[in-house]
Amino acid sequence: MRVPGAVLAAVLLLAVAGCSGAGSGSGADPGDDPKPGGATPATSSAPADGKPSSGDVLPGMVGVSVARTQLAALKVAPPGTMSGYSRDKFTHWAEQGDKCDTREVILQRDGANVTRDSQCKAVSGTWKSLYDEVVVTEASKMDIDHMVPLAEGWRSGAAGWDAAKRKAFANDLTHPQLLAVTASSNRSKGDQSPDQWQPPSKAAWCQYGRAWTTVKSAYGLTVTEPEKKMLSTMLDTCAA
C-alpha cells in the first residue's frame, strides 16, 4: 500500500506543477503592456475619417465627416447687402515680420524652391494652382485668393464685425482661407459663392468645399440655401 501512496503523491505533485505553468503558456511577460498593439483607435482623439489627405494644400483642413457636421450647423440666411462695403475695411496685406507681408508668406508656403530678395519679395519659384492645375514660375502671375472672398464675407456677417476681426479674416494664416492661385482663376472667381463659381478642375472640389465650409464655420458666417447645396455636392466628391 505504501507504493501506490507514493505514486499518488508524485502524480499530485506533477499536476500542481503543470497547473502553475499554464498561465505563462503565451510566452508574454506578466509585466508586458498589451495596449500599444491593442485597440487604440477606440480611444484615439483623431477624427473618425482620419487626417486630411496628403494632397491637401491648405492649413487647418478637416476631414469630410467633420466638414459635413460644420455645414449642417451653418445658419442659412439670404445674403446681406453690399451697403457700406469697401475692401479697405479689411486691412491687407498685414506685416508678418522680417519685412514679409501676408502675400509673401503665402507665396513661400504654397510654392516650391521659392527664393526671396532682401525685401522678402519672391523672385523665383514654382507654384501649382489648385483651381486650374496650371504650373507657374513667375510670382507676379499668382494671386492670393481669399477662399471666402471679402465681399462674400461682408454679405454673410462681416458687415457687423470690428476692424480687428476683419483684418484677422483677411490675413488668416491658420484656417484654410488664403491660397496662391493663378491670377486668371482668382479673377474669374471674383466674389462669387460656390453655387455661382466652382474651380475649373473638379479634382479641387473636395478641398474647396471643405475649406469654404471650415472658414464660414470658424467665423460664424451664414450660407444661402443654393450655396449650402453646392457645398454638399462638393463634399460628395471626396473619397470615402
C-alpha positions, 0 to 999 in steps of 0.5 A, a space after each residue: 500500500 505504501 507504493 501506490 501512496 507514493 505514486 499518488 503523491 508524485 502524480 499530485 505533485 506533477 499536476 500542481 506543477 503543470 497547473 502553475 505553468 499554464 498561465 505563462 503558456 503565451 510566452 508574454 511577460 506578466 509585466 508586458 503592456 498589451 495596449 500599444 498593439 491593442 485597440 487604440 483607435 477606440 480611444 484615439 482623439 483623431 477624427 473618425 475619417 482620419 487626417 486630411 489627405 496628403 494632397 491637401 494644400 491648405 492649413 487647418 483642413 478637416 476631414 469630410 465627416 467633420 466638414 459635413 457636421 460644420 455645414 449642417 450647423 451653418 445658419 442659412 440666411 439670404 445674403 446681406 447687402 453690399 451697403 457700406 462695403 469697401 475692401 479697405 475695411 479689411 486691412 491687407 496685406 498685414 506685416 508678418 515680420 522680417 519685412 514679409 507681408 501676408 502675400 509673401 508668406 503665402 507665396 513661400 508656403 504654397 510654392 516650391 524652391 521659392 527664393 526671396 530678395 532682401 525685401 522678402 519679395 519672391 523672385 523665383 519659384 514654382 507654384 501649382 494652382 489648385 483651381 486650374 492645375 496650371 504650373 507657374 514660375 513667375 510670382 507676379 502671375 499668382 494671386 492670393 485668393 481669399 477662399 471666402 472672398 471679402 465681399 462674400 464675407 461682408 454679405 454673410 456677417 462681416 458687415 457687423 464685425 470690428 476692424 480687428 476681426 476683419 483684418 484677422 479674416 483677411 490675413 488668416 494664416 491658420 484656417 484654410 482661407 488664403 491660397 496662391 492661385 493663378 491670377 486668371 482663376 482668382 479673377 474669374 472667381 471674383 466674389 462669387 459663392 460656390 453655387 455661382 463659381 466652382 474651380 475649373 478642375 473638379 479634382 479641387 472640389 473636395 478641398 474647396 468645399 471643405 475649406 469654404 465650409 471650415 472658414 464660414 464655420 470658424 467665423 460664424 458666417 451664414 450660407 444661402 440655401 443654393 450655396 449650402 447645396 453646392 457645398 454638399 455636392 462638393 463634399 460628395 466628391 471626396 473619397 470615402 
